[in-house]
């Protein structure tokens, strides 16, 4: 029978197999369970294939397989496969190393009774809604499979791994960016003297707006604000706060925020304080 020769079963849905001389990770519903006995998987039963390169990546993956529980490696591959299907994009190879390593660490912490807290949960869900939604499902899946109780805070950390795998940034860079956005929101709270509801639509909209504004300024695609003159007159207080917020953004992200964008920040501040 033509197909893939099973070398190791990670779980019911993920196996390491060989075709010709190439070692591959295969994902498919029930393939480990259905074909484990005769050791060959037909091609039509495979949903996704990840090539274990013979380079440094392959060596690192080998270390992961030796040092981390097979079931954790298996569920990590399922999460990566799910993320790729949902986001319709191939994730960076490094996530095959970083994600199982992270999940293993999280499960060990929860077993030791260490509380997992993510102070940037609201910012992450606002900045990366697609990745965050996938990560919430990932945590549910881990808890079901390992009969555990990882909190939603853990979804924030998995979200960072998925986001990093979509870009050239690593996890620490994505986290640093999120921290900076959080600092901007803290300054808005301080300058307005109003406790901001982090779950509110206005908060999420403001975080999203600042994120896109930074992207626009970095790419020289700022938007003309035809309401600028009236904003300066009618929302004098909010515009004054907007200037200070823009200065903070300039300092944190090393860019120049134009007046038009300050006008939009003022509108968001008005919405936040109402």
GIRA-V782246 format. One record per residue. PHI is phi in whole degrees, 0 to 359 (NA if undefined). PSI is psi as a letter, one per 30 degrees, with the letter a starting at -180 (999 if undefined). Layout:
BEGIN
PHI:PSI  PHI:PSI
END
This chain:
BEGIN
NA:k  287:k  151:a  252:k  270:j  290:k  253:e  208:k  263:k  274:e  199:a  302:f  250:f  225:k  224:l  259:k  223:l  232:k  225:k  58:c  253:g  269:k  265:k  226:l  256:k  247:k  238:k  187:k  299:j  72:g  295:e  291:e  280:e  289:e  247:g  299:e  288:e  266:f  77:g  230:k  252:k  290:k  303:e  291:f  271:f  264:k  273:e  212:k  231:k  240:k  277:k  276:j  295:l  276:g  280:a  303:e  302:e  297:e  296:e  296:e  296:e  299:e  296:e  300:e  297:e  280:e  256:f  242:k  311:k  306:e  295:e  290:e  298:e  299:e  291:e  298:e  295:e  295:e  295:e  299:e  299:e  297:e  298:e  296:e  292:e  289:e  271:f  55:h  207:l  274:k  279:l  304:k  306:e  301:f  294:f  292:f  264:e  290:e  290:e  299:e  299:e  293:e  298:e  301:e  297:e  297:e  293:e  294:e  297:e  292:e  296:e  278:f  81:g  280:k  286:k  263:j  233:k  236:j  289:f  249:g  303:e  294:e  295:e  295:e  292:f  281:e  287:e  230:i  300:e  295:e  297:e  293:e  301:e  298:e  292:e  297:e  296:e  299:e  296:e  300:e  296:e  299:e  296:e  296:e  289:e  254:g  49:h  235:a  224:h  299:k  281:l  297:f  308:e  296:e  301:e  298:e  288:e  296:e  304:e  296:e  293:e  292:e  298:e  298:e  286:f  270:f  236:a  275:f  283:l  262:l  300:e  294:e  292:e  297:e  293:e  300:e  298:e  298:e  299:e  297:e  299:e  298:e  296:e  297:e  294:e  296:e  293:e  301:e  299:e  294:e  287:e  274:f  68:g  240:k  289:j  275:k  279:j  295:f  270:f  286:l  298:e  298:e  295:e  299:e  298:e  293:e  301:e  298:e  298:e  299:e  302:e  291:e  297:e  300:e  301:e  298:e  297:e  298:e  261:g  53:h  234:h  291:l  263:k  293:k  250:j  284:f  263:g  307:e  298:e  288:e  297:e  300:e  281:e  280:f  243:h  303:e  297:e  296:e  291:e  298:e  294:e  304:e  298:e  293:e  295:e  299:e  296:e  295:e  298:e  300:e  292:e  288:e  251:g  51:h  212:l  255:j  270:j  287:l  304:e  306:e  288:e  297:e  301:e  293:e  300:e  301:e  297:e  293:e  296:e  303:e  293:e  294:e  278:f  288:999
END
